[in-house]
Amino acid sequence: MRTRMLVLSALSGAALLASALPAAAGGGGSPVGAAELLAEVKKCTRISQGKYRTDQGAAATVPVCGTDEAVFWEADMDIDCDGRTTTVCNTRTDPAFQPRTAFQGSDGKPLDSARVPYVVVPGPGPLWNYAKSGIKGGGVAAVIHDGKVRYAVVGDTGPAGIIGEGSYALAEALGIDPDPRTGGTASGVTYILFKNSEVSPIESPAAAVSAGEALARKFAGGA
């Protein structure tokens, strides 16, 4: 629920959030790897009516694709620092800061971008309506960048014509600079959102990992 920055630099090296690291799959199996998931999204069956922009003024180049189990896209990552006011997410650190998120925690309060790995979906519009594809607040997402897989929830909505945004915590977990002013990465992020899924409580990174690993393994043909 924030206005995008026009250009974000591709920086990395931030410390990973331990709570967002993939856990071993149930039954002693190894975590699902980036290559396994990317192999499942090589082919795009477009479900959006057109393509999205990654930033205001940019060309529209990103389709939303779908399978029976998930929707996905490849884009940049802008930093969403909205939600609860913290030392890293506030009006001083982020001029576009808004003290709310589209979806709330189990306590009824906005999510904490600095603690909760979440993805931002475009608000419903002429290109696509996420709800009609089985995507909802608290739904499970697998996000891939630079060989890393991290699990997140659907936590906020953005402009109806722009795509490619994640929370401060998600960026940090992926090794992307989470600074809302200068961070993010200009390309190379794959977002896979699993249909009709839900993390409970929505604010639990551990619950997102547990649900995400199970869904990712099924999606990759391992279940």
C-alpha positions in Angstrom: 0.0 0.0 0.0 2.8 2.4 -0.9 4.0 4.3 -3.9 6.9 2.6 -5.6 10.4 4.1 -6.0 11.4 4.6 -9.6 14.7 2.8 -9.6 16.2 0.5 -7.0 19.8 -0.6 -7.0 20.7 -4.3 -6.9 22.7 -4.6 -3.6 23.1 -7.6 -1.4 25.0 -8.8 1.6 22.5 -8.0 4.4 22.4 -10.6 7.2 19.8 -13.3 6.7 16.9 -13.6 9.1 17.4 -16.9 10.9 13.6 -17.2 11.4 13.0 -17.1 7.6 15.6 -19.7 6.6 14.0 -22.8 5.1 13.7 -25.7 7.4 14.3 -29.3 6.5 11.3 -31.0 4.9 9.1 -33.2 6.9 10.3 -36.8 7.1 14.0 -35.9 7.1 14.1 -34.8 3.4 16.3 -31.9 2.3 14.7 -28.5 1.6 13.3 -27.8 -1.9 16.0 -26.0 -3.9 15.7 -23.0 -6.1 16.4 -25.0 -9.3 13.6 -27.4 -8.5 11.1 -24.6 -8.2 12.3 -22.6 -11.1 12.0 -25.7 -13.3 8.3 -25.7 -12.6 7.8 -22.1 -13.7 9.7 -22.0 -16.9 6.5 -22.0 -18.9 4.1 -19.1 -18.5 0.4 -19.6 -19.0 -0.7 -16.0 -18.6 -3.6 -15.4 -16.4 -3.4 -11.6 -16.2 -5.2 -9.6 -18.9 -2.0 -7.8 -19.7 1.4 -7.1 -18.3 2.5 -5.1 -15.2 5.1 -2.4 -14.8 7.8 -2.9 -12.1 7.9 0.9 -11.4 6.0 4.0 -12.3 6.9 5.0 -15.8 8.6 1.7 -16.7 7.5 -0.4 -19.6 4.8 -3.0 -18.9 6.8 -6.3 -19.2 5.7 -8.7 -16.4 2.8 -11.1 -16.9 1.2 -13.0 -14.0 1.3 -16.7 -14.9 -0.7 -19.6 -13.4 -0.9 -23.4 -12.9 -3.5 -25.4 -11.0 -1.5 -25.0 -7.8 0.0 -21.5 -7.9 0.4 -18.2 -9.6 3.9 -16.7 -10.3 5.8 -13.9 -11.8 9.4 -12.7 -12.2 10.1 -9.1 -11.4 12.2 -6.7 -9.3 11.9 -6.2 -5.6 11.0 -2.9 -4.1 11.0 -2.6 -0.3 7.7 -2.4 1.5 8.4 -0.9 4.9 4.7 -0.2 5.8 3.0 -1.5 8.9 4.1 -1.1 12.5 6.5 1.7 13.3 9.9 0.3 14.1 13.5 1.7 14.2 14.0 0.7 10.6 10.5 1.3 9.2 9.1 4.8 10.0 8.5 8.1 8.4 12.1 9.1 8.9 13.6 6.1 7.2 10.9 5.8 4.5 9.2 9.0 3.2 6.5 6.8 1.7 5.8 5.0 5.0 2.3 4.1 5.9 1.4 2.7 9.3 -0.9 0.0 8.0 -0.9 -3.1 5.8 -3.8 -4.5 3.8 -3.8 -7.6 6.0 -3.4 -7.7 9.8 -1.8 -9.9 12.3 -3.6 -12.3 14.7 -3.8 -9.4 17.1 -5.7 -7.2 14.6 -2.7 -4.9 14.2 -0.7 -4.1 11.1 2.1 -6.5 10.2 5.7 -5.7 11.2 7.7 -5.4 7.9 11.0 -5.6 9.8 10.0 -9.0 11.3 7.5 -10.6 9.0 8.7 -11.8 5.5 5.8 -10.9 3.2 5.1 -10.2 -0.4 2.9 -7.5 -1.9 0.3 -8.3 -4.5 -1.1 -5.7 -6.9 -4.5 -4.4 -5.8 -7.4 -5.7 -7.8 -7.7 -4.0 -11.2 -8.3 -4.6 -14.9 -5.1 -6.7 -15.3 -5.8 -9.2 -12.5 -7.7 -9.8 -9.3 -5.6 -11.9 -7.0 -8.7 -13.1 -5.0 -10.2 -14.7 -8.1 -7.1 -16.8 -8.4 -7.3 -18.2 -4.9 -4.8 -15.8 -3.4 -5.6 -14.2 0.0 -4.0 -12.4 2.9 -1.8 -14.9 4.8 -1.4 -17.1 1.8 1.9 -18.9 1.3 4.6 -17.6 -1.1 8.0 -19.0 -2.1 10.4 -16.3 -3.2 13.6 -17.0 -5.1 16.6 -14.8 -5.7 20.2 -15.6 -6.5 19.8 -19.3 -5.7 18.0 -18.7 -2.4 14.5 -19.8 -1.5 12.7 -18.1 1.3 9.1 -18.5 2.4 6.7 -15.6 3.1 3.1 -14.7 3.4 0.8 -12.4 1.3 0.9 -9.4 3.6 0.1 -6.2 1.7 -1.4 -4.9 -1.6 0.1 -2.3 -3.9 -0.9 -0.2 -7.0 -3.1 -2.1 -9.4 -0.7 -1.7 -12.3 2.7 -2.4 -10.6 4.2 -5.6 -9.4 7.4 -6.7 -7.6 7.6 -5.8 -3.9 8.5 -7.5 -0.6 8.8 -6.6 3.1 12.0 -5.4 4.8 12.3 -8.8 6.4 11.9 -10.7 3.2 14.5 -8.7 1.4 16.9 -9.2 4.3 16.3 -12.9 4.3 17.1 -13.1 0.5 20.3 -11.1 0.9 18.8 -8.0 -0.8 19.5 -4.6 0.7 16.3 -3.8 2.7 16.8 -0.1 2.9 13.4 1.4 1.8 15.1 4.4 0.3 18.0 2.9 -1.6 17.6 -0.9 -1.4 15.8 -3.6 -3.3 17.0 -5.2 -6.5 16.2 -4.3 -10.1 15.4 -7.8 -11.4 15.8 -11.5 -10.9 13.2 -12.2 -8.2 10.7 -15.0 -8.8 7.5 -15.0 -6.7 5.4 -18.2 -6.4 2.1 -17.8 -4.5 0.3 -21.0 -3.6 -3.5 -21.0 -4.2 -5.9 -21.5 -1.4 -3.2 -21.6 1.2 -2.9 -19.9 4.6 -0.3 -19.4 7.3 -1.7 -19.2 10.9 -0.8 -17.0 12.6 0.1 -14.8 9.6 2.9 -13.1 11.5 4.8 -16.4 12.2 7.9 -16.8 10.0 8.3 -20.4 11.3 4.7 -21.2 10.3 5.4 -19.8 6.8 8.5 -22.0 6.5 6.6 -25.1 7.6 3.7 -24.6 5.3 5.8 -23.3 2.4 8.2 -26.2 2.5 5.3 -28.7 2.2 3.6 -26.8 -0.6 6.9 -26.3 -2.5 7.7 -30.0 -2.3 4.3 -30.9 -3.7 4.6 -28.2 -6.4 8.0 -29.6 -7.4 6.6 -33.1 -7.7 8.2 -34.5 -4.5 5.0 -35.2 -2.6 
